[in-house]
Amino acid sequence: MTEAARKAAAELEAVQMVRGQPVLDRLVALLDLERIEENIFRGVSPAHSTVRVFGGQVAGQALVAAGRTVPSERKVHSLHAYFIRPGDPSIPIVYEVDRIRDGRSFTTRRVVGVQRGKAIFALSASFQQVEPGVDHADSMPAVPPPDDLPSRLESIREVADKLGPMATMPRPIDIRYVTSPPWERRGEGSETHNQVWMRADGTLPDDDLLHVCVLTYASDMTLLDSILVRQGVYWGFDKVLGASLDHAVWFHRPFRADEWFLYDSVSPSASGARGLATGRFFAQDGTLIATVVQEGLLRILPD
């Protein structure tokens, strides 16, 4: 074992000692924004962060800001967002909420995340009064249950030194690969889906908005991997530069983010250094709970 591999293994063991509810509680605290004014909120990043703010964190915090200006009986049914500039995790993000419309059935909010006087993120979200109506949904793919699969930390044990320190940082989301991990499909150019089981790694309070925001946070994880598996490359192993450009989520049915859900994603197209990924979230009982679409910047550099 190389020195780098030994160091990665030691870091992995340390991470395994700090996981579960304490890490999830940190995410809940990050999503508990400080209200500065009626329509202005402030959020922070984890003390130990990467060089830029994780996109799922910004999206989740912006949705919290929007939701806190909407009556609780109205539930978010969709969001559309753009990642404008990289966020700096060393300083707070100020979220400015614009109350676009309060209708009889729908409420619309626009949120801009600002750092150093410049917009880094913009989100539009729509909320609806709960009402009955038409109902149909796709079926969940046949997959093994999450309890039969290794944890993500177990899956990356042999390649942790390649994936870098970000891969072994404590995460509030438990992830288990259903399909082979993307790094095992390098060089194949696979057209198959990328599938993982996910759940908040602990117990969340009974707050509908919080569960939606945690799912929004998780929706930025593994989604771009569906583009990489079609190209047969992966972060850390190949010279890949990537970033989320925009992100949209439609929430179909109630769910708990601290119960297992399947994230089934695929990439229908990539061109012009951009890749498109679509994902579907299914509860463990097969209920389709959300649909995600994201376009990402992906540059594969020559060796």
Secondary structure, 3 states (H helix, E strand, C coil): CCHHHHHHHHHHHHHHHCCCHHHHHHHHHHCCCEEEECCEEEECCCCCCCCCCCHHHHHHHHHHHHHCCCCCCEEEEEEEEEECCCCCCCCCEEEEEEEEEECCCEEEEEEEEEECCEEEEEEEEEEEECCCCCCCCCCCCCCCCHHHCCCHHHHCHHHHHHHCHHHHCCCCEEEEECCCCHHHHCCCCCCCCEEEEEEECCCCCCCHHHHHHHHHHHCCCCCCHHHHHHHCCCECCECEEEEEEEEEEEECCCCCCCCCEEEEEEEEEEECCEEEEEEEEEECCCCEEEEEEEEEEEEECCC
